Amino acid sequence: MRLMKIAFGIAMSLSVVNCAKGIPDSSAADVAAVTSEPYAWGDFTWVQGGSRLPVQVLSSKYFTGDMTMDINYNYNFAHPIDHTQSGSTACFRTDEINVSYIEAGGDFHDPQSGARGRLMLQFGSRATGVPRNDVTPLRGQYDLHTAMRYVTEGYVGMHFKKMHGINVDLGIFKSYVGLMGYNNFENWNYQNSFTSDNTPWFFTGLRVQTFPTDRLKVEYWIVNGWQTYAMANGVPGLGVQIDYRPREWLKVLASAYYGHDAALYPTRSRFHSDNSVIVRYCNRPGRFLRRGAFSVTGDIGFENGAGVRPFNDDPGSGVRAQNFLSYMVYHRWWLGKEGHFAWTVGGGQLHNPGRYLALLPAGAGVLTQNPGDQLDCWDASTGVQFMPNDHVTFGIEYVERHASAPYFSGHGGVTSPNGWNDPIGNPSTPGWAPDLVKDEHRVILSMITRF
C-alpha cells in the first residue's frame, strides 16, 4: 500500500508542475463542425470506460462491425496450484497465458426507418467467470447460463428522431454501473477496483435512451434484475442513468437502481446508487506530458427487509445492517508527443456487511453471505500501457488487494488436494478446504486488439 501512495504522490506532483501554466479548453465552441449527434462536438476518446477508437474500421451504411481480442498473463505471487484466480472479473487464470475475452459482432441500423439491432458474441474465460454469481438459471427447467453466457449484447430496437435522439431497445446489454467498461480496451487499468468488480456488467430487459441535448443522456431501465439473465422474484428491477458532458474535459455519470434480487427473500428490496466524475485537467498536444485526467467514483447501496435493514446494525434484535459503501480513484498521464504511452495509478475501498454483492471466490463455496457477515476490502494498482496505434494496447500492471476475510486464492488453490476437479481430483476429501488468503499481489501482462 505504501508503494501505491508513493506512486500516486509522484503522479499528482507531476500534474502540478507540468499543468500549472494553463489548461487548453477544447469545448464545443472550439470545434469547427458542430453536429446535432450526441457528444459528436467533442473528443471523448480519453474517457475512462469509453472506447478510444475515433472511427470504426468496419463501417457501412447498414452495418458497423466490432471485434476485440484480449489475452493476458496474470502472475500471482501465491502461485495457486490449480491456476485459479478468485475475486476478479478481469482475470480468471494465474501463471499461464489466458484467452480472457474474444468479442465479435456489430450494429445493424437502417437510417431511414430507424430500425436497429446489436449482436456481440463473447468467448474466453470471461464468458464463464462473469455470470457465475447469477443464480436465476437455477430456477426452472432451462440452463440459461449455457444459453446466454456467449452473448455480451443482443438487442433489437428503434431510433426515433426526436430531441437529439431516442433509442428504445429490448434484449441484453452492457451496464456501465461502476464506471469501467466491460471491454478492457476501454479502461485505463486492467484489474477493476472492487467498486466496479462487484456491480453489474450486464442487464436483461428494456432500455430507453433519451438525449434532450447533444451533451446529455438520460437512460431508463426495466430489467430482470441485478446482473441476472432471469428474474429472481416477481418484481423487475428499475433504474436510471444520467451521462452529462457539458465540456470536452468533463463527464458526470450518475446511476440509481431498485429491485428485489435476493433469490430466497422476495420481500427484501435493494437500492444502489453509483456516481462518477471524470476530469481531463490537462491537454497539451505535442508535449511529452501530453494529457492528464482523473476519475472519482462513489457508491452507496443497501438491502431492506427479511431480517436486514440498511444501517444501524442491531445483533441483539436479530436485524443486521446490510449495505454497500465504496469508492475508487484513478489518475492517468498520457506520455509522449503522440500519447502512445500512458501511466495510471489508483485504487479504492469497499465496505459490504452481509456480502450480498460480493464476488464469490471461484469454486470455493466457503464465503457465506449471511446477515452480519463482514467484508472490508481495499485495492491499489499502478500500470503502464503502450498504444502504438488506435487498435492495439500492451499493458503491464502491478496489483495489491486486501480483504478482511479469507477471499483470494492461496498456494493450495480452491479446487482439490491435488489441484484438479473431478474426476481426476476429489474435492470432497475429508478434512480438505480451499486455501483462501486475505492478501494478494499480482502482475498482469496484457495485449488487447480492437477493430
BAPA-79632 format. One line per field, with one value per residue (C-alpha): residue number from 1; residue in one letter; x, y, z. Coordinates in steps of 0.1 Angstrom, whole numbers, padded with zeros to 4 digits. Example, Ala and Ser with C-alpha at 12.3 -4.5 7.8 and 13.67 -1.06 7.14 Angstrom:
BEGIN
k	[1,2]
r	[a,s]
east	[0123,0137]
north	[-0045,-0011]
up	[0078,0071]
//
This chain:
BEGIN
k	[1,2,3,4,5,6,7,8,9,10,11,12,13,14,15,16,17,18,19,20,21,22,23,24,25,26,27,28,29,30,31,32,33,34,35,36,37,38,39,40,41,42,43,44,45,46,47,48,49,50,51,52,53,54,55,56,57,58,59,60,61,62,63,64,65,66,67,68,69,70,71,72,73,74,75,76,77,78,79,80,81,82,83,84,85,86,87,88,89,90,91,92,93,94,95,96,97,98,99,100,101,102,103,104,105,106,107,108,109,110,111,112,113,114,115,116,117,118,119,120,121,122,123,124,125,126,127,128,129,130,131,132,133,134,135,136,137,138,139,140,141,142,143,144,145,146,147,148,149,150,151,152,153,154,155,156,157,158,159,160,161,162,163,164,165,166,167,168,169,170,171,172,173,174,175,176,177,178,179,180,181,182,183,184,185,186,187,188,189,190,191,192,193,194,195,196,197,198,199,200,201,202,203,204,205,206,207,208,209,210,211,212,213,214,215,216,217,218,219,220,221,222,223,224,225,226,227,228,229,230,231,232,233,234,235,236,237,238,239,240,241,242,243,244,245,246,247,248,249,250,251,252,253,254,255,256,257,258,259,260,261,262,263,264,265,266,267,268,269,270,271,272,273,274,275,276,277,278,279,280,281,282,283,284,285,286,287,288,289,290,291,292,293,294,295,296,297,298,299,300,301,302,303,304,305,306,307,308,309,310,311,312,313,314,315,316,317,318,319,320,321,322,323,324,325,326,327,328,329,330,331,332,333,334,335,336,337,338,339,340,341,342,343,344,345,346,347,348,349,350,351,352,353,354,355,356,357,358,359,360,361,362,363,364,365,366,367,368,369,370,371,372,373,374,375,376,377,378,379,380,381,382,383,384,385,386,387,388,389,390,391,392,393,394,395,396,397,398,399,400,401,402,403,404,405,406,407,408,409,410,411,412,413,414,415,416,417,418,419,420,421,422,423,424,425,426,427,428,429,430,431,432,433,434,435,436,437,438,439,440,441,442,443,444,445,446,447,448,449,450,451]
r	[m,r,l,m,k,i,a,f,g,i,a,m,s,l,s,v,v,n,c,a,k,g,i,p,d,s,s,a,a,d,v,a,a,v,t,s,e,p,y,a,w,g,d,f,t,w,v,q,g,g,s,r,l,p,v,q,v,l,s,s,k,y,f,t,g,d,m,t,m,d,i,n,y,n,y,n,f,a,h,p,i,d,h,t,q,s,g,s,t,a,c,f,r,t,d,e,i,n,v,s,y,i,e,a,g,g,d,f,h,d,p,q,s,g,a,r,g,r,l,m,l,q,f,g,s,r,a,t,g,v,p,r,n,d,v,t,p,l,r,g,q,y,d,l,h,t,a,m,r,y,v,t,e,g,y,v,g,m,h,f,k,k,m,h,g,i,n,v,d,l,g,i,f,k,s,y,v,g,l,m,g,y,n,n,f,e,n,w,n,y,q,n,s,f,t,s,d,n,t,p,w,f,f,t,g,l,r,v,q,t,f,p,t,d,r,l,k,v,e,y,w,i,v,n,g,w,q,t,y,a,m,a,n,g,v,p,g,l,g,v,q,i,d,y,r,p,r,e,w,l,k,v,l,a,s,a,y,y,g,h,d,a,a,l,y,p,t,r,s,r,f,h,s,d,n,s,v,i,v,r,y,c,n,r,p,g,r,f,l,r,r,g,a,f,s,v,t,g,d,i,g,f,e,n,g,a,g,v,r,p,f,n,d,d,p,g,s,g,v,r,a,q,n,f,l,s,y,m,v,y,h,r,w,w,l,g,k,e,g,h,f,a,w,t,v,g,g,g,q,l,h,n,p,g,r,y,l,a,l,l,p,a,g,a,g,v,l,t,q,n,p,g,d,q,l,d,c,w,d,a,s,t,g,v,q,f,m,p,n,d,h,v,t,f,g,i,e,y,v,e,r,h,a,s,a,p,y,f,s,g,h,g,g,v,t,s,p,n,g,w,n,d,p,i,g,n,p,s,t,p,g,w,a,p,d,l,v,k,d,e,h,r,v,i,l,s,m,i,t,r,f]
east	[0000,0030,0042,0008,0008,0043,0032,0000,0020,0045,0016,-0001,0033,0039,0004,0011,0045,0035,0000,0002,0006,-0029,-0052,-0063,-0100,-0115,-0151,-0180,-0172,-0137,-0150,-0154,-0181,-0207,-0235,-0267,-0255,-0249,-0213,-0202,-0190,-0160,-0132,-0141,-0116,-0097,-0126,-0123,-0148,-0151,-0136,-0106,-0114,-0120,-0138,-0148,-0129,-0157,-0184,-0210,-0245,-0263,-0237,-0208,-0186,-0167,-0141,-0118,-0092,-0079,-0050,-0034,-0007,-0017,0013,0001,0028,0009,0011,-0021,-0016,-0049,-0041,-0074,-0078,-0105,-0124,-0119,-0139,-0108,-0085,-0096,-0064,-0029,0006,-0003,-0013,-0051,-0075,-0096,-0120,-0130,-0158,-0171,-0203,-0217,-0245,-0273,-0290,-0314,-0311,-0345,-0368,-0349,-0347,-0316,-0300,-0268,-0253,-0220,-0208,-0181,-0158,-0129,-0127,-0149,-0178,-0178,-0163,-0186,-0221,-0212,-0229,-0262,-0284,-0316,-0308,-0312,-0349,-0369,-0362,-0337,-0299,-0298,-0260,-0254,-0280,-0268,-0232,-0218,-0238,-0225,-0250,-0280,-0309,-0333,-0349,-0359,-0343,-0366,-0356,-0369,-0349,-0313,-0324,-0344,-0335,-0358,-0341,-0351,-0326,-0293,-0269,-0238,-0241,-0218,-0227,-0192,-0177,-0154,-0162,-0169,-0143,-0109,-0098,-0119,-0103,-0072,-0063,-0068,-0078,-0110,-0113,-0138,-0164,-0165,-0160,-0190,-0215,-0233,-0217,-0250,-0287,-0315,-0347,-0359,-0337,-0348,-0321,-0331,-0309,-0325,-0294,-0262,-0245,-0269,-0282,-0309,-0314,-0342,-0342,-0369,-0348,-0350,-0326,-0291,-0268,-0293,-0304,-0338,-0359,-0352,-0387,-0419,-0408,-0385,-0356,-0359,-0331,-0320,-0287,-0275,-0245,-0237,-0208,-0210,-0175,-0150,-0129,-0157,-0180,-0205,-0222,-0249,-0270,-0297,-0312,-0341,-0351,-0360,-0330,-0325,-0334,-0348,-0363,-0389,-0398,-0363,-0356,-0323,-0313,-0280,-0265,-0233,-0218,-0186,-0168,-0141,-0120,-0093,-0074,-0045,-0044,-0012,-0008,0028,0043,0059,0034,0006,-0026,-0037,-0070,-0086,-0118,-0136,-0164,-0186,-0213,-0239,-0264,-0284,-0309,-0340,-0365,-0365,-0341,-0319,-0320,-0298,-0278,-0276,-0266,-0285,-0274,-0295,-0328,-0315,-0318,-0285,-0273,-0267,-0251,-0225,-0203,-0173,-0152,-0123,-0100,-0077,-0052,-0037,-0009,-0006,0031,0050,0041,0017,0004,0015,0023,0001,0007,-0022,-0023,-0053,-0074,-0103,-0121,-0152,-0174,-0201,-0217,-0238,-0216,-0248,-0228,-0196,-0180,-0177,-0143,-0142,-0152,-0147,-0182,-0170,-0176,-0210,-0234,-0254,-0267,-0239,-0210,-0184,-0163,-0140,-0115,-0090,-0071,-0044,-0027,-0003,0004,0018,0002,0018,-0006,0013,-0019,-0056,-0062,-0036,-0028,0001,-0001,0019,0002,0010,-0020,-0023,-0055,-0066,-0098,-0109,-0119,-0101,-0110,-0082,-0066,-0037,-0010,-0032,-0058,-0096,-0104,-0090,-0060,-0040,-0053,-0077,-0115,-0134,-0129,-0091,-0092,-0115,-0128,-0148,-0117,-0123,-0105,-0097,-0108,-0100,-0069,-0081,-0059,-0066,-0039,-0027,0000,-0001,0015,-0007,0007,-0019,-0024,-0057,-0066,-0098,-0112]
north	[0000,0023,0018,0029,0060,0070,0064,0085,0113,0114,0115,0144,0163,0160,0173,0205,0211,0205,0219,0249,0273,0267,0241,0243,0241,0223,0230,0228,0264,0254,0226,0238,0213,0210,0184,0175,0140,0135,0141,0145,0180,0168,0143,0118,0091,0099,0090,0061,0034,0046,0034,0054,0044,0076,0057,0021,0004,-0019,0006,0009,0024,-0005,-0023,-0013,-0042,-0045,-0071,-0074,-0099,-0097,-0120,-0118,-0134,-0130,-0136,-0143,-0143,-0170,-0194,-0213,-0249,-0250,-0218,-0203,-0166,-0157,-0124,-0109,-0103,-0093,-0123,-0159,-0179,-0174,-0180,-0190,-0174,-0170,-0161,-0139,-0122,-0125,-0103,-0101,-0087,-0053,-0029,-0031,0002,0015,0053,0056,0035,0038,0000,-0010,-0040,-0051,-0086,-0091,-0126,-0134,-0163,-0169,-0172,-0141,-0159,-0183,-0161,-0130,-0146,-0172,-0152,-0152,-0179,-0173,-0200,-0225,-0217,-0235,-0261,-0243,-0237,-0200,-0199,-0222,-0203,-0168,-0166,-0163,-0131,-0098,-0077,-0088,-0065,-0050,-0016,0016,0050,0080,0114,0134,0159,0147,0111,0085,0048,0020,-0014,-0049,-0076,-0079,-0050,-0040,-0019,0009,0010,0011,0034,0009,-0007,-0044,-0044,-0037,-0019,0010,0012,0030,-0001,-0038,-0051,-0034,-0019,-0036,-0009,-0019,-0056,-0060,-0040,-0053,-0060,-0067,-0062,-0081,-0062,-0029,0002,0036,0062,0098,0127,0160,0178,0168,0169,0149,0114,0102,0064,0043,0005,-0021,-0052,-0088,-0080,-0071,-0088,-0117,-0135,-0142,-0128,-0139,-0129,-0115,-0078,-0064,-0041,-0004,0020,0053,0067,0102,0109,0146,0161,0199,0204,0182,0178,0168,0138,0133,0099,0090,0058,0046,0011,-0005,-0042,-0074,-0095,-0118,-0152,-0167,-0134,-0119,-0093,-0079,-0048,-0035,0001,0011,0045,0048,0082,0092,0123,0121,0152,0159,0187,0190,0188,0198,0182,0179,0179,0149,0151,0153,0149,0143,0131,0116,0098,0096,0071,0067,0041,0037,0008,-0013,-0041,-0039,-0065,-0102,-0097,-0069,-0032,-0005,0007,0007,-0029,-0045,-0081,-0082,-0079,-0102,-0075,-0068,-0039,-0049,-0022,-0014,0016,0020,0044,0043,0070,0068,0092,0089,0106,0102,0104,0112,0137,0113,0099,0064,0057,0061,0057,0050,0047,0043,0020,0020,0006,-0015,-0020,-0047,-0062,-0091,-0096,-0095,-0081,-0099,-0117,-0152,-0169,-0193,-0228,-0224,-0224,-0212,-0174,-0172,-0144,-0144,-0112,-0098,-0114,-0086,-0078,-0049,-0046,-0023,-0025,-0005,-0007,0011,0003,0014,0010,0012,0021,0021,0029,0032,-0005,-0022,-0019,-0036,-0033,-0042,-0036,-0043,-0050,-0053,-0063,-0070,-0084,-0086,-0123,-0150,-0142,-0147,-0179,-0191,-0216,-0246,-0234,-0237,-0270,-0301,-0315,-0321,-0290,-0307,-0310,-0343,-0369,-0365,-0349,-0354,-0321,-0340,-0354,-0354,-0325,-0306,-0270,-0244,-0223,-0187,-0158,-0122,-0106,-0109,-0094,-0098,-0086,-0086,-0086,-0080,-0074,-0061,-0056,-0039,-0031]
up	[0000,0007,-0029,-0042,-0020,-0033,-0070,-0065,-0049,-0078,-0103,-0086,-0082,-0119,-0125,-0106,-0121,-0158,-0160,-0137,-0167,-0180,-0195,-0231,-0232,-0263,-0256,-0281,-0292,-0303,-0327,-0362,-0373,-0346,-0353,-0335,-0329,-0291,-0280,-0316,-0309,-0288,-0285,-0257,-0266,-0234,-0210,-0185,-0196,-0232,-0265,-0277,-0314,-0333,-0360,-0366,-0394,-0404,-0411,-0438,-0443,-0427,-0405,-0382,-0371,-0338,-0328,-0297,-0287,-0251,-0240,-0205,-0184,-0147,-0125,-0089,-0063,-0043,-0074,-0068,-0078,-0097,-0116,-0105,-0097,-0072,-0066,-0101,-0132,-0152,-0146,-0140,-0145,-0130,-0142,-0177,-0210,-0209,-0237,-0215,-0239,-0275,-0287,-0322,-0338,-0346,-0351,-0377,-0385,-0411,-0412,-0430,-0408,-0375,-0370,-0352,-0335,-0320,-0316,-0298,-0291,-0264,-0259,-0235,-0197,-0191,-0206,-0177,-0150,-0152,-0149,-0122,-0094,-0112,-0095,-0116,-0141,-0112,-0112,-0138,-0164,-0187,-0184,-0191,-0183,-0213,-0235,-0227,-0215,-0250,-0257,-0243,-0261,-0281,-0286,-0312,-0311,-0328,-0331,-0331,-0344,-0315,-0295,-0302,-0305,-0286,-0286,-0274,-0271,-0259,-0250,-0231,-0230,-0211,-0179,-0171,-0134,-0118,-0145,-0161,-0194,-0198,-0226,-0210,-0242,-0229,-0194,-0181,-0160,-0164,-0130,-0119,-0085,-0061,-0068,-0104,-0099,-0076,-0097,-0128,-0161,-0179,-0177,-0195,-0203,-0217,-0221,-0232,-0240,-0244,-0255,-0245,-0258,-0275,-0241,-0220,-0220,-0196,-0197,-0181,-0174,-0167,-0163,-0150,-0121,-0109,-0135,-0140,-0171,-0155,-0126,-0090,-0078,-0092,-0095,-0122,-0114,-0122,-0130,-0144,-0155,-0164,-0186,-0187,-0207,-0205,-0218,-0236,-0204,-0181,-0178,-0149,-0146,-0121,-0118,-0094,-0092,-0073,-0073,-0054,-0062,-0032,-0046,-0014,0000,-0022,0004,0006,-0016,-0029,-0037,-0052,-0064,-0084,-0092,-0111,-0122,-0149,-0155,-0181,-0164,-0187,-0226,-0243,-0278,-0289,-0253,-0236,-0207,-0232,-0212,-0176,-0162,-0131,-0122,-0088,-0082,-0051,-0045,-0018,-0016,0008,0012,0034,0047,0057,0087,0073,0072,0055,0085,0123,0130,0159,0166,0198,0179,0151,0125,0108,0087,0050,0029,0002,0006,-0017,-0037,-0063,-0076,-0106,-0122,-0156,-0176,-0214,-0223,-0255,-0282,-0298,-0265,-0272,-0236,-0205,-0168,-0144,-0106,-0084,-0063,-0039,-0008,-0002,0029,0023,0055,0046,0015,-0006,-0036,-0030,-0060,-0046,-0047,-0077,-0068,-0031,-0017,0017,0017,0033,0026,0059,0076,0097,0078,0073,0043,0041,0012,-0004,-0037,-0053,-0087,-0110,-0146,-0179,-0213,-0247,-0275,-0308,-0327,-0322,-0323,-0300,-0263,-0245,-0207,-0176,-0142,-0106,-0082,-0045,-0028,0008,0023,0060,0054,0035,-0001,-0025,-0038,-0018,-0029,-0022,-0047,-0044,-0062,-0046,-0028,-0060,-0077,-0101,-0103,-0106,-0120,-0116,-0082,-0053,-0038,-0011,0006,0044,0061,0029,0025,-0002,0005,0008,0020,0029,0007,-0029,-0051,-0089,-0121,-0152,-0187,-0214,-0251,-0264,-0301,-0312,-0347]
//
